[in-house]
Amino acid sequence: MPEPSANAHYDVIVLGGGAAGLMCAITAGERGRRVLVVEHANRVGKKILMSGGGRCNFTHLATTPTRFLSTNPHFCKSALARYTPWDFLARVDRHGIPWHEKTPGQLFCDRSSKDIVAMLVADAQAAGVNILTDCSVHDVTRDTGFSIETSRGRFRSERLVIATGGLSIPKMGATDFGHRLAGRFGLPVLPLRAGLVPFTLHPPVLALWSELAGISARVTVSVDADDSVDRPAFTEQMLVTHRGFSGPAMLQLSSYWPDGAPIRVNWMPDEPPRAWLERQRRDHPRKSLRNALSDTFSQRLADRLCANWAGEGVGTTVPVAELTRPQMDQIEDDLQTMRFHPSGTEGYRTAEVTLGGVDTRALSSRTMETRDVPGLFFIGEVVDVTGWLGGYNFQWAWASGWAAGQVA
């Protein structure tokens, strides 16, 4: 496709060549609209390429509005209902891209994330979409339409779609451009913070746990906040790192974590600790608590847990049958509700998403168009809609991009 010429006029210009932007461009192009995608990076879909460990967790079959955070939890319902995971999967299957279901509902490419980007680029080209990469936007103005001043010249359009993403992973070029642009057009932007991000620990606590870096365990984690907010608990793998705690369980919890609140870890999500202790006393009465724990956890993690009770007078090397009831109460309490006070999170550097964004009250939930600025749309991560880990954020990108592309 020929290079777009300066001063060219389009029906739709999409700022951002990520998942949402490409889906919007394809959808509009398939309607016969003249579309230009402007991407500041040297290639489109860079975040797609790195997702899912290079395999791209491109959707989740169990997508429901309850898996999304937003000041208005109802906003995402329309787009998600009209463009479902099955709709995107049908596109993947049309291109013959092999995929697998890693855990229930989570779909990944068998080969590489490159397959998804190649699919989107091919569909964009088939729909007549022009794509400009390495193109920075200097200014956006509006009169009868929109004028976009870029490093590659000026372009005009009737409709303008903002799909510039959030602040997560700045090394990939993430900026607050979309949020600043929303402010220029008078749209409210809700506070931003890193989501789906590892926790960090205070130095004294980190010194005790960082030696276990690389060890993981299946746990249930929850926020131990003293307020009336209803927050979910997550039962998944937790990973100890050199800086604190990560893994799916902790990443999920981070999106619901109020700064400074303690978090609870239940080390035995599949069997109550009291029942486990009683079973050990019945079946292995001469086994020490330390050895019993090492049958459930790695030896190093078992030793770390035992070290917590050394100052409590709990004999972790004596037979479990000789543990006193008060000692068992202490062990049960710690295994079920061990509390940590994170020092914070790793921030946008490693965050997978940005929480907050353009206030959904300023947008139509059906079209993503701004209520007060006709022809201006915001889609994807730049909007105050954030999904759980597991392919939900991609599905929001596909759905919101499709919704805007239907009318832009």
C-alpha positions as CSV (number, residue, x, y, z in Angstrom):
1,M,0.0,0.0,0.0
2,P,1.5,3.4,-0.9
3,E,2.8,5.8,1.7
4,P,0.0,8.2,2.8
5,S,0.8,11.7,1.5
6,A,0.8,14.7,3.7
7,N,-2.4,16.7,3.9
8,A,-4.3,13.6,2.9
9,H,-7.9,13.4,4.1
10,Y,-9.4,10.3,5.7
11,D,-12.8,9.2,7.1
12,V,-11.1,7.9,10.2
13,I,-7.7,8.3,11.8
14,V,-6.8,5.9,14.6
15,L,-4.0,7.0,17.0
16,G,-2.3,3.9,18.2
17,G,-1.5,0.6,16.5
18,G,-2.1,-1.8,19.3
19,A,-4.8,-4.4,19.8
20,A,-7.7,-1.9,20.2
21,G,-6.5,0.5,17.4
22,L,-6.0,-2.3,14.9
23,M,-9.3,-3.9,15.6
24,C,-11.1,-0.5,15.2
25,A,-9.2,0.2,11.9
26,I,-10.1,-3.2,10.5
27,T,-13.7,-2.9,11.4
28,A,-14.1,0.6,9.9
29,G,-12.1,-0.4,6.9
30,E,-14.3,-3.4,6.2
31,R,-17.2,-1.0,6.2
32,G,-15.6,0.9,3.3
33,R,-14.2,3.7,5.4
34,R,-10.9,5.3,4.4
35,V,-8.7,4.7,7.5
36,L,-5.3,5.7,8.7
37,V,-3.5,4.2,11.7
38,V,-0.8,6.4,13.2
39,E,1.7,4.5,15.5
40,H,4.7,6.2,17.1
41,A,6.7,3.0,17.5
42,N,8.6,1.3,14.7
43,R,6.0,-1.4,14.4
44,V,2.4,-2.1,15.3
45,G,1.3,-4.5,18.0
46,K,4.4,-4.4,20.2
47,K,2.5,-5.1,23.4
48,I,0.8,-8.0,21.7
49,L,4.2,-9.5,20.7
50,M,5.4,-9.6,24.3
51,S,2.2,-10.8,25.9
52,G,1.7,-14.3,27.3
53,G,5.4,-15.0,27.3
54,G,5.5,-14.5,23.6
55,R,2.5,-16.7,23.0
56,C,-0.3,-14.1,23.4
57,N,-3.1,-14.9,25.8
58,F,-5.5,-13.4,23.2
59,T,-8.8,-13.9,25.0
60,H,-10.7,-15.6,27.8
61,L,-13.7,-17.7,27.0
62,A,-15.3,-16.9,30.4
63,T,-15.3,-13.1,29.8
64,T,-18.0,-11.4,31.8
65,P,-18.4,-7.8,33.0
66,T,-17.6,-9.1,36.6
67,R,-14.0,-9.6,35.5
68,F,-13.4,-5.9,34.9
69,L,-12.7,-2.9,37.1
70,S,-14.3,0.4,36.4
71,T,-15.9,3.3,38.3
72,N,-19.0,2.3,36.2
73,P,-19.0,-1.5,36.2
74,H,-21.9,-1.5,33.7
75,F,-20.1,0.5,31.0
76,C,-18.3,-2.5,29.5
77,K,-21.4,-4.7,29.2
78,S,-22.6,-3.5,25.8
79,A,-19.3,-3.9,23.9
80,L,-18.5,-7.2,25.5
81,A,-21.9,-8.6,24.7
82,R,-21.8,-7.6,21.0
83,Y,-18.2,-8.7,20.3
84,T,-17.5,-11.9,22.2
85,P,-14.4,-14.2,22.6
86,W,-16.0,-16.5,20.1
87,D,-16.1,-13.7,17.5
88,F,-12.4,-13.1,17.8
89,L,-11.7,-16.8,17.9
90,A,-13.5,-17.2,14.6
91,R,-11.1,-14.6,13.1
92,V,-8.1,-16.5,14.5
93,D,-9.5,-19.8,13.0
94,R,-10.1,-18.2,9.6
95,H,-6.4,-17.5,9.5
96,G,-5.5,-21.0,10.5
97,I,-3.6,-19.9,13.6
98,P,-3.2,-22.9,15.9
99,W,-4.1,-22.3,19.6
100,H,-4.6,-24.1,22.9
101,E,-6.4,-23.6,26.1
102,K,-3.7,-23.4,28.8
103,T,-6.0,-23.2,31.8
104,P,-9.8,-23.2,31.6
105,G,-10.9,-20.4,29.3
106,Q,-7.4,-18.9,28.6
107,L,-6.5,-19.2,24.9
108,F,-2.9,-18.9,23.7
109,C,-1.2,-19.2,20.4
110,D,0.6,-22.5,19.9
111,R,3.5,-20.9,18.0
112,S,4.0,-17.2,18.7
113,S,2.3,-13.8,19.3
114,K,3.6,-12.9,15.9
115,D,0.7,-14.9,14.4
116,I,-1.9,-12.5,16.0
117,V,0.0,-9.4,14.8
118,A,0.4,-10.8,11.3
119,M,-3.3,-11.6,11.2
120,L,-4.3,-8.1,12.2
121,V,-2.0,-6.5,9.7
122,A,-3.2,-8.8,7.0
123,D,-6.8,-8.0,7.8
124,A,-6.0,-4.3,7.9
125,Q,-4.4,-4.4,4.5
126,A,-7.3,-6.4,3.1
127,A,-9.6,-3.7,4.4
128,G,-7.6,-0.9,2.7
129,V,-6.2,0.5,6.0
130,N,-3.1,2.7,5.7
131,I,-0.6,2.2,8.6
132,L,2.1,4.8,9.4
133,T,4.8,3.7,11.9
134,D,7.6,5.8,13.4
135,C,5.1,8.6,13.3
136,S,4.9,11.0,16.3
137,V,1.8,13.2,16.8
138,H,2.7,16.8,17.6
139,D,-0.8,18.4,17.8
140,V,-4.4,17.6,17.4
141,T,-7.0,20.3,16.6
142,R,-10.7,20.3,15.7
143,D,-12.9,22.5,13.5
144,T,-15.2,20.9,11.0
145,G,-13.2,17.7,11.5
146,F,-9.8,16.8,13.0
147,S,-6.4,17.9,12.0
148,I,-3.4,15.8,13.2
149,E,0.1,17.3,12.9
150,T,2.7,14.6,12.9
151,S,6.4,14.0,12.2
152,R,5.3,12.7,8.8
153,G,3.1,15.7,7.9
154,R,-0.5,16.8,8.5
155,F,-3.5,14.6,8.1
156,R,-7.2,15.3,8.4
157,S,-10.2,13.2,9.2
158,E,-13.9,13.3,10.0
159,R,-13.5,10.9,12.9
160,L,-10.6,10.5,15.4
161,V,-10.1,7.4,17.5
162,I,-7.7,7.4,20.5
163,A,-6.2,4.0,21.1
164,T,-2.9,5.1,22.6
165,G,-3.0,2.7,25.7
166,G,-1.8,3.5,29.2
167,L,1.4,4.0,31.1
168,S,2.4,0.4,31.7
169,I,5.8,-0.8,30.5
170,P,7.3,2.7,29.5
171,K,10.3,1.0,27.9
172,M,8.0,0.1,25.1
173,G,7.1,3.7,24.6
174,A,4.0,4.0,26.8
175,T,3.0,7.6,27.5
176,D,0.0,9.5,28.9
177,F,-0.6,11.1,25.5
178,G,-4.2,9.8,25.3
179,H,-5.0,11.0,28.8
180,R,-3.6,14.5,28.1
181,L,-5.5,14.7,24.8
182,A,-8.7,13.8,26.7
183,G,-8.0,16.7,29.1
184,R,-7.5,19.1,26.2
185,F,-10.9,18.2,24.9
186,G,-12.5,18.7,28.3
187,L,-13.0,15.0,29.2
188,P,-12.5,14.0,32.8
189,V,-9.6,11.5,33.5
190,L,-9.8,9.4,36.6
191,P,-6.6,8.8,38.7
192,L,-4.1,6.4,37.1
193,R,-2.1,3.7,38.8
194,A,-0.3,0.5,37.9
195,G,-2.4,-2.7,37.8
196,L,-1.5,-6.4,37.5
197,V,1.8,-5.6,39.0
198,P,4.2,-7.4,41.5
199,F,4.3,-6.3,45.2
200,T,7.5,-5.1,46.8
201,L,8.3,-5.7,50.5
202,H,10.0,-3.6,53.2
203,P,13.7,-4.4,53.6
204,P,13.4,-6.3,56.9
205,V,10.7,-8.6,55.6
206,L,12.3,-8.8,52.1
207,A,15.5,-10.1,53.8
208,L,13.6,-13.0,55.2
209,W,11.8,-13.9,51.9
210,S,14.1,-12.9,49.0
211,E,16.3,-16.0,49.6
212,L,13.3,-18.0,48.4
213,A,13.3,-16.1,45.0
214,G,12.0,-18.4,42.3
215,I,9.8,-20.6,44.6
216,S,6.1,-20.6,44.0
217,A,3.1,-22.1,45.7
218,R,-0.6,-22.3,45.1
219,V,-2.3,-19.9,47.6
220,T,-5.4,-17.8,48.2
221,V,-4.6,-14.1,48.6
222,S,-6.9,-11.2,49.7
223,V,-6.8,-7.6,50.9
224,D,-7.0,-7.2,54.7
225,A,-8.4,-3.7,54.5
226,D,-10.6,-2.3,57.2
227,D,-13.4,-0.9,55.0
228,S,-16.6,-1.9,53.4
229,V,-15.3,-2.4,49.9
230,D,-16.1,-5.8,48.5
231,R,-12.8,-7.2,47.0
232,P,-12.3,-10.7,45.5
233,A,-9.9,-13.2,46.8
234,F,-7.7,-15.0,44.2
235,T,-6.6,-18.6,44.4
236,E,-3.6,-19.1,42.0
237,Q,0.2,-19.4,42.0
238,M,2.3,-16.9,44.0
239,L,5.9,-16.4,43.1
240,V,8.6,-15.1,45.5
241,T,11.0,-12.7,43.8
242,H,14.1,-10.8,44.8
243,R,11.9,-7.7,45.4
244,G,8.7,-9.2,46.9
245,F,5.8,-11.3,45.6
246,S,4.5,-11.9,42.1
247,G,2.8,-14.6,40.2
248,P,-0.9,-14.6,39.0
249,A,-2.3,-14.5,42.5
250,M,-0.4,-11.4,43.5
251,L,-0.8,-9.7,40.1
252,Q,-4.6,-10.1,40.3
253,L,-4.7,-8.8,43.9
254,S,-2.7,-5.7,43.0
255,S,-5.5,-4.2,41.0
256,Y,-7.7,-4.2,44.1
257,W,-5.0,-3.2,46.6
258,P,-5.3,0.2,48.4
259,D,-1.9,1.7,49.1
260,G,-0.6,0.6,52.5
261,A,-3.2,-2.1,53.2
262,P,-2.0,-5.5,54.4
263,I,-2.6,-8.6,52.4
264,R,-3.5,-12.0,53.6
265,V,-2.0,-15.3,52.4
266,N,-3.7,-18.6,52.9
267,W,-1.0,-21.2,52.3
268,M,-3.5,-24.1,52.1
269,P,-6.4,-23.0,49.8
270,D,-7.5,-26.6,49.1
271,E,-7.6,-28.0,52.6
272,P,-8.2,-26.1,55.8
273,P,-5.0,-26.0,57.9
274,R,-6.8,-27.5,61.0
275,A,-8.0,-30.4,58.9
276,W,-4.5,-30.9,57.5
277,L,-3.0,-30.9,61.0
278,E,-5.5,-33.4,62.3
279,R,-4.9,-35.6,59.3
280,Q,-1.1,-35.4,59.9
281,R,-1.6,-36.3,63.6
282,R,-3.8,-39.3,62.6
283,D,-1.8,-40.7,59.7
284,H,1.8,-39.6,60.5
285,P,1.9,-39.0,64.2
286,R,5.7,-39.4,64.5
287,K,6.5,-37.1,61.6
288,S,7.8,-33.6,62.5
289,L,5.9,-30.5,61.5
290,R,8.8,-29.5,59.3
291,N,8.8,-32.7,57.4
292,A,5.0,-32.7,57.1
293,L,5.1,-29.2,55.6
294,S,7.9,-30.3,53.2
295,D,5.5,-32.9,51.8
296,T,3.1,-30.1,50.8
297,F,5.6,-27.3,50.0
298,S,9.2,-27.1,48.8
299,Q,11.7,-27.8,51.6
300,R,12.9,-24.1,51.5
301,L,9.4,-22.8,51.9
302,A,8.6,-25.2,54.6
303,D,11.7,-24.1,56.5
304,R,10.7,-20.4,56.0
305,L,7.2,-21.1,57.4
306,C,8.7,-23.0,60.4
307,A,11.1,-20.1,61.1
308,N,8.0,-17.9,61.7
309,W,7.0,-20.1,64.7
310,A,10.5,-20.5,66.2
311,G,9.8,-17.5,68.5
312,E,6.4,-18.7,69.4
313,G,7.6,-21.8,71.2
314,V,6.3,-24.2,68.5
315,G,8.6,-27.2,68.2
316,T,8.7,-27.8,64.4
317,T,11.1,-30.7,64.8
318,V,9.0,-32.6,67.4
319,P,6.4,-35.1,66.3
320,V,3.1,-33.6,65.2
321,A,1.3,-35.7,67.7
322,E,3.0,-33.8,70.5
323,L,1.9,-30.4,69.4
324,T,-0.3,-28.7,71.9
325,R,-3.7,-27.2,71.1
326,P,-2.4,-23.6,71.5
327,Q,0.5,-24.4,69.2
328,M,-1.9,-25.9,66.6
329,D,-4.0,-22.8,66.9
330,Q,-1.0,-20.7,66.1
331,I,0.0,-22.9,63.2
332,E,-3.5,-22.9,61.8
333,D,-3.8,-19.1,62.1
334,D,-0.5,-18.5,60.3
335,L,-1.1,-21.0,57.5
336,Q,-4.6,-19.6,56.9
337,T,-4.1,-15.8,57.4
338,M,-0.5,-14.9,57.3
339,R,-0.3,-11.1,56.9
340,F,2.2,-9.0,54.9
341,H,2.4,-5.2,54.6
342,P,3.8,-4.5,51.1
343,S,6.0,-1.4,50.7
344,G,4.3,-0.8,47.4
345,T,4.4,-2.3,43.9
346,E,7.0,-2.3,41.1
347,G,4.9,0.4,39.4
348,Y,4.5,0.9,35.6
349,R,7.9,-0.6,34.9
350,T,6.5,-4.1,35.1
351,A,2.7,-3.5,35.3
352,E,0.6,-5.2,32.7
353,V,-2.1,-2.6,32.7
354,T,-3.0,1.0,33.8
355,L,-6.0,1.4,36.1
356,G,-8.2,4.4,35.7
357,G,-8.3,6.6,32.6
358,V,-10.9,8.4,30.6
359,D,-14.0,8.6,32.6
360,T,-16.7,6.4,31.1
361,R,-19.4,8.9,31.9
362,A,-18.0,11.0,29.1
363,L,-18.4,8.1,26.5
364,S,-21.2,6.2,24.9
365,S,-21.0,2.6,26.0
366,R,-22.4,1.5,22.6
367,T,-20.0,3.4,20.4
368,M,-17.1,4.6,22.6
369,E,-17.8,8.1,21.1
370,T,-17.5,11.1,23.4
371,R,-20.8,12.7,24.3
372,D,-19.6,16.3,24.0
373,V,-17.2,16.0,21.1
374,P,-18.8,14.4,18.1
375,G,-16.5,12.3,16.1
376,L,-14.0,11.7,18.9
377,F,-13.6,8.1,20.3
378,F,-11.6,6.5,23.1
379,I,-11.0,2.7,23.2
380,G,-8.9,0.1,24.9
381,E,-6.6,0.7,27.9
382,V,-6.9,4.5,27.8
383,V,-10.5,4.1,29.1
384,D,-11.3,3.5,32.7
385,V,-12.0,-0.3,32.1
386,T,-9.4,-2.8,33.3
387,G,-9.6,-6.6,33.1
388,W,-8.3,-9.3,35.2
389,L,-5.2,-11.3,34.2
390,G,-5.8,-14.0,31.7
391,G,-6.8,-12.5,28.3
392,Y,-9.6,-10.2,29.6
393,N,-7.8,-7.0,28.6
394,F,-7.3,-8.2,25.1
395,Q,-11.0,-9.0,24.9
396,W,-11.8,-5.5,26.0
397,A,-9.4,-4.2,23.3
398,W,-11.1,-6.3,20.6
399,A,-14.6,-5.4,21.8
400,S,-14.2,-1.7,22.3
401,G,-12.3,-1.4,19.1
402,W,-15.0,-3.2,17.2
403,A,-17.7,-1.1,18.8
404,A,-16.0,2.1,17.7
405,G,-15.2,0.7,14.3
406,Q,-18.8,-0.1,13.6
407,V,-19.7,3.6,13.6
408,A,-16.5,5.6,13.2
